[in-house]
Amino acid sequence: MKRLGTGIGWRPEIADAVERMPGIDWVEAVAENVCPGHLPESLLRLREHGVTVVPHGVSLGLGGADRPDEARLTALAERAQALGSPLVTEHIAFVRAGGPLTASPLLEAGHLLPVPRTRDALDVLCENIRIAQDALPVPLAVENVAALISWPGEEMTEGQFLYELADRTGVRLLIDVANLHTNHVNRGEDPARALDELPVEAIAYVHVAGGFARDGVWHDSHAHPVPRPVLDILADLASRTVPPGVLLERDENFPEPAELERELAAIRETVEKASVRVGERPAGAGPAGAAGQDSTDTDTDTDTGTGTGTGTDTEPARQRLALAQAALLSSLVAGTPVPEGFDRVRLGVQARALAAKRADVVAKVAPELPGILQEAYRPAFLAYAQGHPMTGGYRRDALGFAEHLLLAGRPENAERRRLLREWWLERSGPTPPSRHPAARLARATRRVLLRH
């Protein structure tokens, strides 16, 4: 695996600062925010100076019940090729649920949700990763995610789940130590045990990020300084193996460049000090009970029904997983009853976090909306989100929100309402003639809004 060194998440808001930062060996860019035919000038300049760029996907949903979408895989492959990347990364998460497998509306989470650590989920994930690996021109690494909630009836620890995943598919791992800290606070999971059980030789690189605590819950915000407990987990990991790369993530609430540089220096120092101890204790030999077991022992499982090898039918597992994920997501974004076994209070926290994240992203995708609505934007959007689950992308969500307000005669301020109507009409575009009910409804909506 290529040595990446020390890196930072590239974001447009800090692009100029990143170019000037000393000691940046590589950057990571959100794949969905990069167009292969129109790469940002900043990324092109970084590449010219020998800085590696890795595309980091957030919307593939490898942990979902459906097989990976071909168009999304093609888009990820195009970004890897355009950036000359040595690998691409994604998440062990699901981001949508419902649809044909459940005969229910397809719902979007708008964020990364954890998969249950069960045999069904592992079988489906392994097959989905193999499909992705076959479609991508470079190696794939997958990231452990932070969670506010726990699935009932889980059959494996996080370390065991990741160990089997890497063993059965050969996929690389992107270990987020901030997410291990999040799961320690929110789910009572021991980061040291997870590291004990991980196949550290499969690590492609490591994420480090900050967050904040509220009401006993840790929120992985990527908008706050890296806390000491996260650096301690990084030190523990680096004492077991020298990570090929370590990257600082920051997505919003960007501080002055000097503060980011200090955080990067603390990360380098943590890794360097801990790496001196590599070799003083054995690296993790796999999950508890698996010590001394080599890969040929576990490969036999793949072909005997517990894995996803040739001849294994994952359709029943996909059906069961689809029903479970749809029930959970519907509860979170559509207000349906809480599925049995889940903590109602914690699901409420997760639902509010999803709505807040959705409001934040819509404000970034369509900054004119908070500009027009001013202080009324956030409460209005959160009220809208309660009765309108996201079923498409964020741009469609922004249009739906604006349309909802206009049809209700809002905002009450006439000038703001005029500006909002002009914004919506400009972006909704003409509706082509059609007999389809959806097209007729769209035309009727435009007529109503034009009258207003």
Secondary structure as GFF3:
##gff-version 3
##sequence-region A 1 452
A	DSSP	beta_strand	5	10	.	.	.	ID=ss1
A	DSSP	three_ten_helix	12	14	.	.	.	ID=ss2
A	DSSP	alpha_helix	15	20	.	.	.	ID=ss3
A	DSSP	beta_strand	26	30	.	.	.	ID=ss4
A	DSSP	three_ten_helix	31	33	.	.	.	ID=ss5
A	DSSP	three_ten_helix	36	38	.	.	.	ID=ss6
A	DSSP	alpha_helix	41	48	.	.	.	ID=ss7
A	DSSP	beta_strand	52	56	.	.	.	ID=ss8
A	DSSP	alpha_helix	70	83	.	.	.	ID=ss9
A	DSSP	beta_strand	88	91	.	.	.	ID=ss10
A	DSSP	beta_strand	94	99	.	.	.	ID=ss11
A	DSSP	beta_strand	104	113	.	.	.	ID=ss12
A	DSSP	alpha_helix	119	135	.	.	.	ID=ss13
A	DSSP	beta_strand	140	143	.	.	.	ID=ss14
A	DSSP	alpha_helix	158	169	.	.	.	ID=ss15
A	DSSP	beta_strand	172	176	.	.	.	ID=ss16
A	DSSP	alpha_helix	177	187	.	.	.	ID=ss17
A	DSSP	alpha_helix	191	197	.	.	.	ID=ss18
A	DSSP	three_ten_helix	200	202	.	.	.	ID=ss19
A	DSSP	beta_strand	203	208	.	.	.	ID=ss20
A	DSSP	beta_strand	212	214	.	.	.	ID=ss21
A	DSSP	beta_strand	217	219	.	.	.	ID=ss22
A	DSSP	alpha_helix	228	238	.	.	.	ID=ss23
A	DSSP	beta_strand	245	248	.	.	.	ID=ss24
A	DSSP	alpha_helix	257	275	.	.	.	ID=ss25
A	DSSP	alpha_helix	295	302	.	.	.	ID=ss26
A	DSSP	alpha_helix	315	334	.	.	.	ID=ss27
A	DSSP	alpha_helix	344	365	.	.	.	ID=ss28
A	DSSP	alpha_helix	368	373	.	.	.	ID=ss29
A	DSSP	three_ten_helix	374	376	.	.	.	ID=ss30
A	DSSP	alpha_helix	377	387	.	.	.	ID=ss31
A	DSSP	alpha_helix	394	407	.	.	.	ID=ss32
A	DSSP	alpha_helix	414	428	.	.	.	ID=ss33
A	DSSP	alpha_helix	437	451	.	.	.	ID=ss34
###
